[in-house]
């Protein structure tokens, strides 16, 4: 076998496919984990405005679909570097309630970095824990399967909170990347994360030069480019991003040559 090239792609999870998979009987017995976020309120003006390179056309707050707060300190939480009142976000998985630390931690040379806790019987107390890895840096994205037998811990009480109480300031946005290409088409990135650490989908959004003025739809929202100049573009938000779940899936492709 010859040398190979590795390509990592981060792409959008389609809500409909997730809903169908989550309700399928064959998935009910699995331990697969999926991380979903919810699109929140807009963080940029909705009217007509000028957008320069690296500005955002859309920018919305990103919230977890489930949020919990530890009710007390514990040896397990302390060992994981969590405060007694740490907030955790819910990870969707059949057959158990799982919450994980939303703050992206650097992966060690070997092993995993993200602490997660398991409430197997739904009594409001975690009785197991495990460590895993976020496959994206901007937002917590857990892929793979949870362990069949997580590490046993002393019962750790938690309480559910409204997701709007999430303390971390995360966003989902459409960033303008300019038109510095041979045909002058306008390019946008779907970005997510925090101001300090963000990621983006592999596939970019393209608005062709010849379609100005004209509209583009993305993630359920719609905007119109009214005019373009050397300083950027003039846009109008026709429809903001809807309050729907958002998630990403990372895949790795190997090419042998």
N, C-alpha and C positions, 0 to 999 in steps of 0.2 A: 504494500500500500504506500502511495506517495505522500508528500506533505499535504497538510490540510489547512484551510483558512476558516477561522471561527467568526461568525457574524451574530451579534446579539441584537434582537429587535424588541422594542417595547411598543405594544399596540393596545388599542382600546378593547375593553371587555364590553360586549353588547348585552345590555340589560335583559333583553328578551331571552337570549340564549341561557343566561344565568338563571332566570326564573324557571325556564323549562327544565334545566338540569337539576335545580334544587327541588323540584316537585316530582322528579322521576323516581319510581320505586327502586330502580337499580342503584341509585346514588344514596338512598337512605341508609344503607348499611356501610357506606364508605367512611373514611376519616379525612377526606379531602378538605382543604381550607381555601377560602376565598376572601379577599379583603375588598370591601366596597366602601366608598365615600359618598357623601351627598352634596350636591351643588347648592350653595347657600346664596346669600344676598349679594348684589353687585357691589364692587369696590371702585368702579370708575363711572363717570357720568354717562347717562343713556342718550344724550342728545347728539347733535351733529358736532364734530370736533376734528381738529388736526391731529394726526398720528405720525410721529417720526419713527425712524428705525429704532427698534428695541422697546418702543412703547407698546401698551396692550390695547387691543381693540375690545376684547371681553376680558374681564377679570372679576371672578366671584370668590367668595369665601368657600372653603372646602371643609366640611364637617364629617365626623364619623357617623355611620348609621346606628351605632350603639355606643354608649359611653358609660363608664363606671368609675367610681372612686373608692379607693380602699378606706375602710372604716376604722382601721387600726394598723399599727405597725406590726411587723412579724419578722422572724429570723429569715424567712424565705425572701420577703420583700427587701429587707436590708441587704442580704447577700447579693441581690440583683441590682443594688444601687438605687432602689426606689424609696421615696419619702413615704411617711405613714399615710399621707393623704394623696398619693399619686393617682393621676387619672390614667385609665386604660381604655383602649378602644376594642370593640367587639369584632371578632373574626368569624365569618359564617362557616359552620361545619356541622354536619349531621350528627345527632346523638349526644351532644354535649354543648355546654356554654363555655366559650373560650374568649378571654380578653388578653390583649398584649400591650406592651409599652409602645406608645406611638412615636417616641423620640428615636430617630435612627441612630443606631450605635455602630461604630466602626467594627467590622469583622476582624477577629483575631487571625493570626497566621493560620491556625486550624480551629475548627469548632464553629460555634454560632454566638450571636451577640444579643438577640432580642428576647427578653424574658416574657413568657406567656403563662397564664394561669387557667386551670380547668375546674369548672363546677359541673361534675358529672351527673348529679342528681337534681340540680336546679333549686337547691335550698338556700341560695344566697351566700354560700361560703365556698371558697376555693379549697379543694383538697389535694390538688396536684399541680405540678409546674413542669415546664420544659423550656428549652432555649431553641430558637430558630433564627433565620436570617431574612431580612428584607431584601428582595431582589431589585428594588429601586431605592435611590437615595433621597428623592424629593418627598415622597410620602411612604408610609408603611405599606408594603405589599408582600403578603405572605403567600407563598405557593407551596404545594406539596401536601403531605399528610401529617397530621398530628400523631404523636406516638400512641400506640395502643395502651401502654402502661406508663403514664407520666410519673415523674418523681413524686412520691407522697410527701405532703407537707402538713403541718398542724393547720386545722381549719382556719381560714383567713376570710373574715367577713368583708363584704363589699356592698355598695348600694348603687343602683342605676341612677343616672342623671339624664336630663334633657340634653341631647347633643349640642344645643346652642350654648351650653355652659362649657364647651371645650376651650381650654386655655391656650392651646397652641394656635398660632396665627398662620394657617395654611390657605393656599389659594389654587384655583384652576383658571388658566387664562389663555388667550390667543395672542401671541406676541408677533408683532410685525418685524420681519427680518430684512425688508428692503427688496430691491429689484435688480441687484447687481449680477445679472445673468445675461447671456448672449441675446436673448429675445426680449428682455425687459419685463418679464412676468413678475407679479408681486407674490412673495413667499411669506408664509406664516407658520409658526411653531405652536403646537398645543403643549403648554407647559404647566407643571404642577409642583407644589412643594411650599417652601418658605423663601423669604427674600435671600437668606444666606445659602440655602441648599435647595436646588430645584432640578427636576428632570423634564424630559420632553418625549413625546411619542416619536417613533422612528419615521413614520410617514408624515410629511408636511402637507399643509393646505396651500393650494395654488390658485391664484386669481389671475387670469390671463389679461395681458395689457389691452388687447382689443375689446375686452368686455367692460371698459370703463366709459361712462358710468354703468354700473351693474352690481348685482347682488351675489352673495355667497352664503351658503348654509353650512353650519358646522356645529356638531354636538346639540342639535335641536334649536340653536339660535340662528339669527340671520342678520347680516349687515350689508350695507351698500357702500361701495367706493364711489364717491361723487366726482372726485377729481384727483389727479396726481401731479406732483411737481418734484423738483430736485430736493425739496425739503421734506417730502413725505407724501402722505395721502390724506384726503378729507373723507371721513367716514360718517355714516349715520347708522345707529343701532335700530334696526327694524323690530327685532325680537331678542330679548336677552336670553341667556342660557336658562332652560327650564330647571326647576328643582327636582332633578332626577339622579339616580345613583350613577357614580362614575368609578371605574376601576381600570387597571392596566394589567396586561399579561406579558411577561417577558419570555421570549423563545430564543433558542440558540440553534443556528444552522451550521453544519459542517460541510465544506466543499472539498472534495478530494481531487487532486490533479497531479 
